[in-house]
Amino acid sequence: MLLNDDFLLTTHAAKQLFHRYAENMPIIDYHCHLNPQEIYENRNFANLSRIWINEGLYGDHYKWRLMRTNGVPEALITGDGDDYQKLLAWAGTIEKAIGNPLYEWTHLELKRFFGINDAFNRKTAPYVWEKANALLATADFKPRRLIQRMNVRLICTTDDPADDLHYHKLLKQEEAQNGFKVVPGFRPDHLIRIDQPGFKAYIGKLSQAAGVAVRSFDSLIEAAAQRIDYFHAVGGRLSDHGLNTFRFRKAKPEELDALVAKALEGTPLSGDEVAAYQTALLEALMAIYHKRGWTMQIHMNVIRNANVPMFKKIGPDTGYDSVGTQADIAEQIMRLLIDAEQSDAIPKLILYPLNNNDWMALASGMQSFQKDGVQKLQLGCAWWFNDTEDGMERQLKMMAEQSLLANFVGMLTDSRSFLSYPRHEYFRRVLCRLIGSWIEEGRLPDDEPAMGRIVENIAYNNAHDYFGFFTKDEK
């Protein structure tokens, strides 16, 4: 049977750990790209393609990449093609995707949400379409119920600093009846990218939102700090930074003011000036996060929008990204941490290097700055192209070998899809398989309660305690 009750669980110990400890733990999805407006409005999706493949250009770029690889025309991917034909195109793609994580994720989503156990392919697609669409029309398949059914206790979305967080405020009023929290995640990428053409216009938007006239570097940080306070009041406790590349460079205050002024005038900046600004901005934000008790996430080393014609046609986050190749980015991040530590400005920090060549340097390097509580710095879960069975296991082993795996905050979805929560189950199975194998090999004690507590903590409890999203009474 495809994805039977014990799939991925190759030992008796792994089966016991998963079914007795991991399987029914709640979920904290501390980094995702769900739309809070969709959660609040709570409308049924029109059909399976709309929730699974794309709703306009808002959809699953993991799927889109594979569909293009299988020769599917863009009209049936991000375009205005017929929704049923899109599903058939996805079925024809997934039947060839053996060994790809999307093969297992796809079948796991069909099984957990729709009770469909058949292999998904062009032959079964008509049945899947009819059954799933009938269910999607019911109240049990609205966004909030999908979240509740997966036992999700908290969702942290990805939000721009200038956002008014309107839907987060409305959702905050309904937390008790929903049974889950939706909190904003502070994502200042537009603030970081001073070399982008829209920077001046963005600063105007940020200034208006913060009520601070940005004319210098200090006033820019003042505006950012105001927005962090605004996010905090709505429940935000976490930031995220997309550093496609990064180079550490210190600069004097007067230099920072001059280059901010140049950027606001629309004058292009040199590479050194961009590096100086980004270094100073990150250090200033780190100090603010540390003071507020927030967690900072850094996702790094990515090649974005490599297909320029398609980027111009359909925009970013559409499946044209890949693993970055900046060979010294781990060194540059370490220089940032070394400098920030001199003023005690390192907050709780999770590092997500996309290129696994950087894993060892960062996993070992972060250990030089551990203090102020349990596992202040963490190697983030296997991200994006590493988000596979093999990648998850390699990341868990790296965390275990260089730090304390038992303190790990675990999995996230990093997804735009309400159907993506079985990825937590997938991760938990890989986790239990790994720990189970260590027990079977005699490397860990055959002490099920003790190992079970570690599994429960990685699945849920560590994230609950680390991020500070909940009060002491909220479990």
C-alpha positions, 0 to 999 in steps of 0.5 A: 500500500502506498504510504502505509502507516509505517512508511519511512519507519524502518525499525521497531523503535522508529515505529514506536516513537512516531506512533506513540509520541510524534504523530499526534503532537500539535504543529507550530508553523513558525515560517510560512507564506499563507495569506492571512486574508484568505484565513480570515475570509475563510472561503471555499476554494473553487476546485482542487487546482485552485488550492493545489496548483495556483490561484492566479499567480499565487501558488506552488512554485515547487509544482510549477518547476516540475510541470515545466520539466514535463513539457506542460505549457505555461497556460496550464501552470501559471496561466489562464488554462482550464483548471481540470486540464491543469490537474491532468497536467499535474497528474501526468507530471507526478506519475513521473516524479518518483524519488522527488519529495513532491511525489510523497507530499502529493500522495500524503496530502491526498490521503490525509485531507481527502481520504484518497489512497490511490496512486495519483496519475492521469488514470486516477485524476478524474476520480481524484478531481470529483472526490476532492472537489465535492469535499472542497465545497463543504464547510470542513474544507474551508481554510480555518478547518483545514488548519484545525484538522491538522492540529495547528496551534500557530501560524507565522506568516511573512509580512512586509514592515509597511503592512498595516496587518489588518487581517492579523488584527481581525484574526487576533480577535477570533483566536479563542474560537479558531483555536489557533493563532496567526501572527505576523513575521517581519520580513524587511527584504525591501528595506535591505535591497537598497540597490533595487530600483524601487528602494526610494518609493519603498522608503516613502511607503515605510515612512508613511506607515511608521510616521517617521520622515526618513532622511538619514540612516538613523531615521531609517532605523527609527522607522524600522524600530517603530514597525517592529513595535507595531508587529510586536503589539499584534503578536509578532515575535519573529523576523526573517531576512532573505540574503541572496548574497551578503558581504560584511563591511563596516562603515562610519555613521557619516558614510551611512548617511551619505549613501542613504541620501544617494539612494533616496536621490536615485543615484546608483550605489557601488558594491562596497556601499551596498555591503556597508549599508546592509551590514549596518542595517542588519546589526541595527536590526539585530540589536532591536530584536535582541532587546525585544526578545525576538528571533531572527531568521536568515535565509541565505545563498540563493540565485533568484529569478535566473530566467530573466524573460520569465521574471519580466513576464510573471514576476518573482517566486514562480519557480526560477530560483536555485541554490546560490554559489557564493563561496564565502557567505558563511565567512561573511555571516561569521564576521557579522556575528563576531562584530555584533557580539562585541556589543552584545547584539545577537538575538535568538538566531536561526540560520538557513544556508541553502547551499549545504557546503555552508552547513558545517561552517555555520553549524560549528560557528554558531556555537561560539555565541551560545548564551542567554538561554537554551540553544540561542542559535540554531541551524535551521531545518532543511530548507527549499531544495534540501527539503527532502528525505535525505536533506532532512536527515543530513540536517538533523545529523549536522545539528546533532553532531555540532550542537544539541539536537534535543533542543532543535525547534523542528519543522516549518512548511515555508509554503503558500498552500493550506494542504502542506501540513503533512510535511510536518508528519513527513519530517517527524517520520524522518526524525523518528527513523533516525533516532530509531536507527541509533537505538537499534545500533546501540548508540542510544539507550532503549529507553522509550519514554526518554527518547519519546520526550526528545521526539515530542520536544523537537516536534512541538515543545521546543518551538513553543518555548523558544519563540515566545508566541504563547503565554506561560498558561498557553500550551 
